[in-house]
Amino acid sequence: MDEKRQEIIEKVRDLYKNYGIKSVTMDDVAHKLAISKKTLYQYFRDKDELVKSVVECDFEKKKLDMKVDSPKLNAIEEVVQYYKMQIEMIKDHKPSFIYDLKKYYPDIFANVQKRMRERIMNNTRNNIVKGIKEGFYRNNIDEEIIAKLNLMRIEGIMNGEFFTQEEMVSEKLMTEIYKYHMYAIVNKTGRALFEKHLSDITNNEI
């Protein structure tokens, strides 16, 4: 990808995250980035294309941030790594960005949501299969059902009205989500290992 185009995308991503998508016009982008509108339109046909490019960039960044070197980790360690990454990612959560995307660009939102769901489902399903084989999870788990339940819980929390914005981006809530999921699937050996890792994280204030 053209370096200038990528630079524009990354800077606009910050603008959209901070101010929302709807309120940031193409004029605003050109002004904030100190480029002419002519230059901007050389890289992006219109705002729709710019938004789509920014959202794609954001998705790929999150996918890369959530990548775990799984062959070197057991299933419990994988979950702990995901937990640490999620704690960092919630700091970047901007509700206005999601709200504007869902309201004004529903097709783009639906596409990203579909891919995000697939990634969460695959990660959860694969982790459960791995944990059963390693002897950390109960061997009578239906990984497909648990993966769907986990996805429903995540989406319910993010889209519901039961938690305030402050609670949704809190480490405390994220910890409880992971504990709720893990205690439902681990056996005695897995629980002991998970609690050890969780204790280490808490003590180190990660």
C-alpha positions in Angstrom: 0.0 0.0 0.0 1.1 3.5 -0.8 2.9 4.9 2.3 1.1 8.3 2.1 -2.3 6.6 1.9 -1.5 4.4 4.9 -0.3 7.5 6.8 -3.6 9.3 6.1 -5.6 6.2 7.2 -3.8 6.0 10.5 -4.1 9.7 11.3 -7.8 9.7 10.3 -8.3 6.7 12.5 -7.1 8.8 15.5 -9.5 11.6 14.5 -12.5 9.2 14.2 -11.6 7.6 17.5 -11.4 11.0 19.3 -14.2 12.9 17.7 -16.5 10.3 16.1 -16.9 9.6 12.4 -20.0 11.7 11.7 -18.5 15.0 13.0 -15.2 14.7 11.0 -15.7 16.0 7.5 -13.3 15.6 4.6 -12.6 19.3 5.0 -11.6 18.6 8.6 -9.4 15.8 7.6 -7.6 17.9 5.0 -7.1 20.7 7.5 -5.9 18.5 10.4 -3.5 16.6 8.2 -2.3 19.8 6.5 -3.0 18.5 3.0 -5.2 19.8 0.2 -8.6 18.3 -0.5 -7.4 17.5 -4.0 -4.6 15.4 -2.5 -7.0 13.7 -0.2 -9.3 12.8 -3.0 -6.4 11.4 -5.0 -6.3 8.6 -2.4 -9.9 8.2 -1.5 -12.9 8.6 -3.8 -15.2 9.9 -1.0 -15.8 9.7 2.7 -17.3 6.2 2.4 -14.1 4.8 1.0 -12.1 6.6 3.6 -14.3 5.2 6.4 -14.1 1.7 5.0 -10.3 1.9 4.8 -10.0 3.2 8.4 -12.2 0.5 9.7 -10.3 -2.2 7.8 -7.0 -0.8 9.3 -8.6 -0.8 12.8 -9.7 -4.4 12.4 -6.3 -5.6 11.1 -4.6 -3.8 14.0 -6.8 -5.5 16.6 -6.3 -8.8 14.9 -2.5 -8.4 15.0 -2.7 -7.2 18.7 -4.7 -10.3 19.6 -2.4 -12.7 17.9 -1.0 -15.3 20.3 2.0 -17.5 19.6 -0.1 -20.5 20.5 2.4 -23.3 19.8 4.6 -22.2 22.7 1.7 -21.8 25.1 -0.7 -24.2 26.7 -4.5 -23.4 26.6 -4.5 -21.7 30.0 -1.5 -19.5 29.1 -3.3 -18.6 25.8 -6.3 -17.3 27.8 -4.1 -15.3 30.1 -2.4 -13.7 27.1 -5.8 -12.8 25.6 -6.8 -11.3 28.9 -3.7 -9.1 29.1 -4.3 -8.0 25.5 -7.9 -7.2 26.2 -7.0 -5.1 29.2 -4.8 -3.0 26.9 -7.4 -2.9 24.1 -10.3 -1.6 26.2 -8.2 1.6 26.8 -8.7 2.3 23.1 -12.4 1.6 23.2 -14.3 4.6 21.8 -18.1 4.3 22.0 -18.8 7.2 19.7 -16.7 5.6 16.9 -18.8 2.4 17.2 -22.1 4.3 17.5 -21.4 6.4 14.3 -20.2 3.3 12.4 -23.3 1.3 13.3 -25.7 4.2 12.5 -24.3 5.9 9.5 -22.3 3.0 7.9 -24.4 -0.1 8.7 -22.9 -2.2 5.8 -19.4 -1.6 6.9 -20.3 -2.3 10.5 -22.1 -5.5 9.6 -19.0 -6.7 7.7 -16.6 -6.0 10.5 -19.0 -7.5 13.1 -19.3 -10.7 11.1 -15.5 -11.1 10.8 -15.0 -10.2 14.5 -17.5 -12.9 15.5 -15.8 -15.5 13.3 -12.4 -14.6 14.9 -13.8 -14.8 18.5 -15.6 -18.1 17.7 -12.5 -19.7 16.1 -10.2 -18.6 18.9 -12.6 -19.8 21.6 -13.3 -23.1 19.9 -9.6 -23.9 19.2 -8.6 -23.0 22.7 -11.2 -25.3 24.2 -10.2 -28.2 22.0 -6.6 -27.6 22.9 -7.4 -27.4 26.6 -9.2 -30.7 26.6 -6.3 -32.4 24.9 -3.9 -31.0 27.4 -6.0 -32.1 30.4 -6.9 -28.6 31.7 -10.5 -28.4 30.6 -13.4 -30.8 31.3 -13.6 -33.5 28.6 -17.4 -33.3 28.3 -17.6 -29.8 26.9 -19.3 -29.0 23.6 -16.9 -26.5 22.2 -19.3 -25.1 19.6 -22.0 -24.3 22.2 -19.5 -22.8 24.7 -17.9 -20.7 21.9 -21.4 -19.3 21.0 -22.2 -18.6 24.6 -19.0 -16.8 25.1 -19.7 -14.6 22.0 -23.2 -13.9 23.2 -21.9 -12.8 26.6 -19.3 -10.5 25.1 -21.8 -8.9 22.7 -24.5 -8.6 25.4 -22.1 -6.7 27.6 -20.9 -4.4 24.9 -24.3 -3.7 23.4 -26.5 -3.9 26.5 -27.6 -1.3 29.1 -26.6 -3.1 32.2 -23.1 -1.6 32.5 -22.0 2.0 32.4 -19.3 3.1 30.0 -16.8 3.3 32.9 -17.6 -0.3 33.9 -17.3 -1.6 30.3 -13.7 -0.3 30.0 -12.7 -1.4 33.5 -10.2 -4.1 34.3 -12.5 -5.4 37.0 -15.3 -6.2 34.6 -12.8 -7.8 32.1 -11.4 -10.0 35.0 -14.9 -11.2 35.9 -15.7 -12.0 32.3 -12.6 -14.2 32.0 -13.2 -15.9 35.4 -16.8 -16.6 34.5 -15.8 -18.3 31.3 -12.8 -20.2 32.7 -14.5 -21.5 35.8 -17.2 -23.0 33.6 -14.8 -25.1 31.5 -11.7 -25.9 33.6 -11.2 -29.1 35.6 -9.4 -29.1 39.0 -5.9 -29.0 37.4 -6.8 -26.2 35.0 -8.5 -24.1 37.7 -5.4 -24.2 39.9 -3.1 -23.2 37.0 -5.5 -20.4 35.9 -5.8 -19.0 39.4 -2.0 -19.0 39.7 -1.7 -17.0 36.5 -4.5 -14.7 37.5 -2.9 -14.1 40.9 0.4 -13.2 39.3 -1.3 -10.7 37.0 -3.2 -9.1 39.8 -0.1 -8.9 42.0 1.9 -7.3 39.2 -1.0 -4.9 38.4 -1.0 -5.8 34.7 
